[in-house]
């Protein structure tokens, strides 16, 4: 075995170990974004949440929120955080209970990434918040320059897709901040 083969073997092992530990660690985004103190209730009355400062709650604006459970909009309209229920039949729900959220993430990601202009930036990976497991992945739309981070939430009886969208060219400068806002929102979400 040559030095190059040994180096490749060691590097591959390092990558596998790093991927394993990062897949079940905490999220890479900050959770110190300030929130309004009052809790709001989702449209389906299951979730309770706080609105980040600099954002407004458009959840109950019927003509704009077509079926979403929660819809938050940043004050400059360049980012949103939405929460929608993932509709599943009983067999699919049992499968999620057995296999976890990664399989469901691959399915929902496949639907999102089905558009030719969408590119996967970060594959599905699990992380823990307050003793609960979640799964996230990130996409970019090359045609619109939009950036999306999806977090799947298993809230006992229902599964939700918590989506942060950063619109257009501004995404380069604000994506991490919006994803940190999403992460803070997730940490205080109750059901």
Secondary structure, DSSP 8 states (H G I E B T S, - for coil): --HHHHHHHHHHHHHHHHHHHHHEE--SS-----EEEEEEE-TTSS-EEEEETTEEE-TT-TTT-SS-SEEEEETTSSEEEEEEE----HHHHHHHHHH-HHHHHHHHHHHHHTSTTEEEEEEEEEEEETTEEEEEEEEEETTTTEEEEEEEEEETTEEEEEEEEE-GGGHHHHHHHHHHHHHHHHHH-B-
